[in-house]
Amino acid sequence: MNLRGLFQDFNPSSLLASRKSDRGRVWQRDTGCTYKFLIYACLLLFSVLLALRLDGIIQWSYWAVFAPIWLWKLMVIVGASVGTGVWARNPQYRAEGETCVEFKAMLIAVGIHLLLLMFEVLVCDRIERGSHFWLLVFMPLFFVSPVSVAACVWGFRHDRSLELEILCSVNILQFIFIALRLDKIIHWPWLVVCVPLWILMSFLCLVVLYYIVWSVLFLRSMDVIAEQRRTHITMAISWMTIVVPLLTFEILLVHKLDGHNTFSCVPIFVPLWLSLITLMATTFGQKGGNHWWFGIRKDFCQFLLEIFPFLREYGNISYDLHHEESEETEETPVPEPPKIAPMFRKKTRVVITQSPGKYVLPPPKLNIDMPD
């Protein structure tokens, strides 16, 4: 993995070209910002707090355990509110490229996040009070799935990236099974309840196998450049580090719920933490994103570099240690183009010389009309 390129993608500058001055060189890149880094960080912190709470290491209320989730949803709501205000106050922005499509994508994402927030609030209230059925708690997820299916159709038509929408749309059957099992309407073992999850994980394992096979083929091929080989190997390692620990976590959790092992929650959650850390690392090289969050209308790093110019001045300059005098002495002289041998004309005795790439017309003949 190219760590230098990884961090360069995570910390892009706001400029569009490269220039060289007398004292140094400023390299300017135009890459996207990593919008999903905060989401995976919140999920990682939440899973750590949840494992500690389930093991009794901490005695916090579940409302406090869900604090990273509340932070995530708060950032989404505030960002969408500010972006909507900027959209309403600046009608001229609506005619710029795919601005309307990005704004609609932001509204769809906010709607899905609000339904997820309602589900999370009901989960905390159900755990703390224990008064209502789990089917009522999962009701927002039952609405999220058809909305996510419609969002996926709209996203494919407008060439938008879809991750959360696909995840919510393919798990509707799993949500129903979990709600029925928690309410003891069905008494299946958790291994059978999670059959939709195993189907999804089997598909992800096929994706991992696909990347592994392609990386091996690229390694054995002599017609592929080193950059493509490195990219496929990185993708294969990333998918393996995400899917394999995630599958291990799910198997250990299901065996614990069925009473087949006596592990504490912290060792069970360790593979999940490894997957989330890998997801955080993969966000470093991701490009693009919806620029209407918080009304920024540009990459987040570009926005920061414009607010704080000293970051651009001191964070993106690499000075050259050689002096001007040494650079001038090291410069090799440019060889002069070879001359073509002169051409003589017999009558006028005129010498004509030509250099490569330049054609000179010969002088015209001198004609003297003799009187009759």
C-alpha positions in Angstrom: 0.0 0.0 0.0 1.3 3.4 -0.9 1.1 5.3 2.4 2.3 8.5 0.9 -0.4 8.6 -1.7 -2.9 7.5 0.9 -2.3 10.5 3.1 -2.1 12.8 0.1 -5.6 11.8 -0.9 -6.8 12.3 2.7 -5.3 15.8 2.9 -5.8 17.4 -0.5 -5.0 21.0 -1.3 -7.3 23.5 -2.8 -5.3 24.5 -5.8 -5.4 23.2 -9.4 -1.9 23.3 -10.9 1.7 23.1 -9.9 4.3 25.9 -9.9 8.0 26.2 -9.0 9.4 29.3 -7.3 12.9 30.3 -6.4 12.7 28.8 -2.9 10.6 25.8 -3.3 7.9 23.9 -5.1 4.2 23.9 -4.4 2.4 20.8 -5.5 -1.4 21.4 -5.9 -3.9 18.6 -6.1 -7.7 18.5 -6.6 -9.1 15.5 -4.9 -12.2 14.7 -2.9 -12.6 14.8 0.8 -13.3 11.8 3.0 -16.9 12.4 4.2 -17.3 8.9 5.6 -14.4 9.1 8.0 -16.6 10.6 10.8 -19.3 8.0 10.3 -17.0 5.1 10.7 -15.3 6.8 13.7 -18.6 7.2 15.4 -19.6 3.6 14.8 -16.2 2.4 16.1 -16.6 4.5 19.3 -20.2 3.3 19.8 -19.2 -0.4 19.4 -16.5 0.0 22.0 -18.9 1.6 24.5 -21.5 -1.0 23.8 -19.1 -3.9 24.4 -18.0 -2.4 27.6 -21.6 -1.8 28.7 -22.7 -5.3 27.9 -19.8 -6.7 29.9 -20.6 -4.5 32.9 -17.2 -2.7 32.8 -19.0 0.6 32.6 -22.5 1.3 34.1 -23.5 4.1 31.9 -27.0 4.6 30.7 -27.7 3.5 27.1 -28.5 7.0 26.2 -24.9 7.9 27.0 -23.6 4.7 25.2 -25.4 5.9 22.1 -23.7 9.3 22.3 -21.5 8.7 19.1 -24.7 7.9 17.2 -26.3 11.1 18.4 -23.3 13.0 17.3 -23.4 11.4 13.9 -27.1 12.3 13.4 -26.6 15.8 14.8 -23.9 16.5 12.2 -26.2 15.2 9.4 -29.2 17.3 10.5 -27.1 20.5 11.0 -25.3 20.0 7.7 -28.5 19.5 5.8 -30.2 22.5 7.5 -27.3 24.8 6.6 -27.2 23.4 3.0 -31.0 24.0 2.6 -30.6 27.6 3.8 -27.8 28.3 1.3 -29.9 26.7 -1.4 -32.9 28.9 -0.6 -31.0 32.1 -0.3 -28.9 31.7 -3.5 -31.1 30.8 -6.5 -28.2 31.3 -8.9 -26.5 28.2 -7.6 -29.2 26.0 -9.0 -28.1 26.4 -12.6 -24.5 25.1 -11.9 -24.0 21.6 -13.4 -25.6 18.8 -11.3 -26.4 21.1 -8.4 -30.1 20.0 -8.3 -29.2 16.3 -8.4 -26.7 16.8 -5.5 -29.3 18.7 -3.4 -31.9 16.0 -4.0 -29.4 13.3 -3.0 -28.7 15.2 0.2 -32.5 15.4 1.0 -32.8 11.6 0.4 -29.9 10.9 2.7 -31.4 13.1 5.4 -34.7 11.3 5.2 -33.1 7.9 5.6 -31.0 9.2 8.6 -34.1 10.6 10.3 -35.8 7.2 10.1 -32.6 5.6 11.5 -32.6 8.1 14.3 -36.2 7.3 15.2 -35.2 3.6 15.4 -32.2 4.3 17.6 -34.3 6.4 20.0 -36.9 3.7 20.2 -34.2 1.1 20.9 -32.8 3.2 23.8 -36.3 3.7 25.2 -37.1 0.0 24.9 -33.9 -1.1 26.7 -34.3 1.5 29.5 -38.1 1.0 30.1 -39.0 -2.3 28.4 -42.6 -1.5 27.9 -43.4 -1.9 24.2 -42.9 -4.5 21.5 -39.8 -4.8 19.4 -42.0 -4.8 16.3 -42.9 -1.3 17.1 -39.2 -0.4 17.7 -38.3 -1.9 14.2 -41.1 -0.1 12.5 -38.9 2.8 11.2 -36.6 0.2 9.7 -39.6 -1.3 7.9 -40.2 2.1 6.3 -36.5 2.6 5.6 -36.2 -0.4 3.3 -38.8 0.6 0.7 -37.5 4.2 0.8 -34.0 2.9 0.3 -35.1 0.8 -2.7 -36.6 3.9 -4.3 -33.4 5.8 -3.5 -31.3 3.1 -5.2 -33.4 3.3 -8.3 -33.1 7.1 -8.4 -29.3 6.9 -7.6 -28.6 4.4 -10.5 -30.5 6.7 -12.9 -28.5 9.7 -11.9 -25.1 7.9 -11.5 -24.9 8.5 -7.7 -22.8 6.4 -5.3 -25.0 4.2 -3.0 -23.9 2.4 0.2 -26.2 3.1 3.1 -29.3 2.8 0.8 -28.2 -0.6 -0.5 -27.5 -1.8 3.0 -30.9 -0.8 4.2 -32.8 -2.1 1.1 -31.3 -5.7 1.1 -31.8 -6.3 4.9 -35.6 -5.8 5.2 -36.2 -9.6 5.7 -33.4 -9.7 8.3 -35.1 -6.8 10.2 -38.4 -8.7 10.3 -36.8 -11.9 11.6 -34.9 -10.1 14.4 -38.0 -8.3 15.5 -40.1 -11.5 15.6 -37.4 -13.4 17.4 -37.0 -10.7 20.1 -40.7 -10.6 20.7 -40.6 -14.5 20.9 -43.2 -14.8 18.2 -40.8 -17.3 16.5 -38.4 -19.5 18.5 -35.8 -20.2 15.9 -32.2 -20.4 16.9 -30.3 -17.2 16.0 -28.3 -19.2 13.4 -31.5 -19.6 11.4 -32.7 -16.1 12.2 -29.6 -14.7 10.5 -30.0 -16.7 7.2 -30.5 -13.4 5.2 -27.3 -12.1 6.7 -25.4 -15.3 5.7 -26.7 -14.8 2.1 -25.4 -11.3 2.1 -22.0 -12.3 3.5 -21.7 -15.1 1.0 -22.0 -12.5 -1.7 -19.3 -10.4 -0.1 -17.1 -13.4 0.2 -17.5 -13.9 -3.6 -16.4 -10.2 -4.0 -13.3 -10.9 -1.9 -12.5 -14.0 -4.0 -13.0 -12.0 -7.2 -10.4 -9.4 -6.1 -8.0 -12.1 -4.9 -8.1 -13.9 -8.3 -7.7 -10.7 -10.3 -4.8 -9.5 -8.1 -3.0 -12.9 -8.7 -3.7 -12.6 -12.5 -2.3 -9.1 -12.5 0.8 -10.2 -10.6 1.5 -12.9 -13.1 0.9 -10.7 -16.1 3.8 -8.9 -17.7 1.7 -6.5 -19.7 0.3 -4.6 -16.6 2.1 -1.6 -15.1 3.1 -1.6 -11.5 0.5 1.0 -10.5 -2.4 -1.3 -11.6 -0.9 -4.2 -9.8 -0.5 -2.2 -6.6 -4.1 -1.0 -6.9 -5.6 -4.5 -7.3 -3.5 -5.9 -4.5 -4.6 -3.0 -2.2 -8.2 -3.6 -3.1 -7.9 -7.4 -2.4 -6.2 -6.8 1.0 -8.8 -4.1 2.0 -11.8 -6.3 1.2 -10.2 -9.3 3.0 -9.6 -7.1 6.1 -13.2 -5.9 6.0 -15.2 -9.0 5.2 -13.3 -11.7 7.0 -13.3 -10.0 10.5 -16.9 -8.9 10.0 -17.9 -12.5 9.3 -15.9 -13.7 12.3 -17.7 -11.2 14.5 -21.1 -12.3 13.3 -20.4 -16.0 13.8 -19.1 -15.4 17.3 -22.1 -13.2 18.2 -24.6 -15.8 16.9 -22.9 -18.6 18.8 -23.0 -16.5 22.0 -26.7 -15.7 21.6 -27.4 -19.4 21.1 -25.4 -20.3 24.2 -22.6 -22.2 22.4 -19.8 -20.2 23.8 -19.1 -18.2 27.0 -16.9 -15.5 25.6 -17.3 -11.9 26.9 -18.5 -9.2 24.5 -15.1 -7.4 24.2 -13.3 -10.4 22.5 -16.3 -10.9 20.2 -16.3 -7.2 19.2 -12.6 -7.1 18.4 -13.0 -8.4 14.7 -15.7 -5.7 14.2 -13.3 -3.0 15.4 -10.7 -4.3 12.9 -13.2 -4.0 10.1 -14.2 -0.5 11.1 -10.6 0.6 11.3 -10.0 -0.7 7.8 -13.1 1.1 6.6 -11.7 4.3 8.1 -8.4 3.7 6.3 -10.2 3.2 2.9 -11.9 6.5 3.2 -8.5 8.2 2.8 -8.4 7.6 -0.9 -12.0 8.1 -1.8 -12.9 11.0 -4.1 -15.8 13.2 -4.5 -18.9 13.7 -2.3 -22.0 15.8 -2.0 -20.8 19.4 -1.6 -24.2 20.7 -0.3 -23.6 19.6 3.3 -23.2 22.7 5.4 -23.6 24.8 2.2 -19.8 24.5 1.5 -20.2 23.7 -2.2 -16.6 22.5 -2.5 -14.3 19.9 -0.9 -14.0 20.2 2.8 -10.2 20.3 2.7 -10.4 23.0 0.1 -12.8 24.9 2.3 -10.5 24.7 5.3 -7.5 25.8 3.2 -9.4 28.9 2.0 -10.4 29.8 5.6 -6.9 29.3 6.9 -4.4 30.2 4.2 -1.4 29.4 6.4 -2.3 25.7 6.2 -1.9 26.0 2.4 1.3 28.0 2.8 3.1 25.7 5.3 1.5 22.4 4.7 1.9 22.0 0.9 5.4 23.4 0.3 8.5 21.2 -0.1 11.7 23.3 -0.2 14.6 22.5 -2.6 17.9 22.3 -0.7 20.0 23.2 -3.8 20.9 26.8 -4.4 20.3 28.7 -7.6 24.0 28.9 -8.4 24.4 25.1 -8.2 21.3 24.6 -10.3 22.7 26.9 -13.0 26.1 25.2 -13.0 24.5 21.7 -13.2 22.5 22.7 -16.3 23.8 21.1 -19.4 24.2 23.3 -22.4 21.7 22.8 -25.2 23.5 21.5 -28.3 23.1 23.5 -31.4 21.2 21.9 -34.3 23.5 20.5 -37.0 23.8 22.5 -40.2 23.1 21.1 -43.5 25.9 21.3 -46.0 25.7 24.4 -48.2 24.2 24.2 -51.6 25.8 26.0 -54.6 24.1 27.2 -57.6 26.3 27.1 -60.7 25.1 30.2 -62.5 24.6 32.8 -59.8 27.3 31.4 -57.4 25.0 32.0 -54.5 25.5 29.9 -51.3 22.3 28.8 -49.5 22.5 27.4 -46.0 19.5 25.7 -44.3 18.8 24.5 -40.8 16.5 21.6 -39.9 12.9 22.6 -39.7 13.3 25.8 -41.6 13.1 26.2 -45.3 14.5 29.3 -47.1 13.4 30.0 -50.6 16.3 30.3 -53.1 16.8 33.8 -54.7 14.9 34.2 -57.9 16.8 34.1 -61.3 17.7 37.4 -62.8 16.1 37.9 -66.2 17.2 40.7 -68.4 15.1 41.4 -71.5 17.4 42.5 -74.3 16.0 45.1 -76.7 15.3 44.1 -80.2 
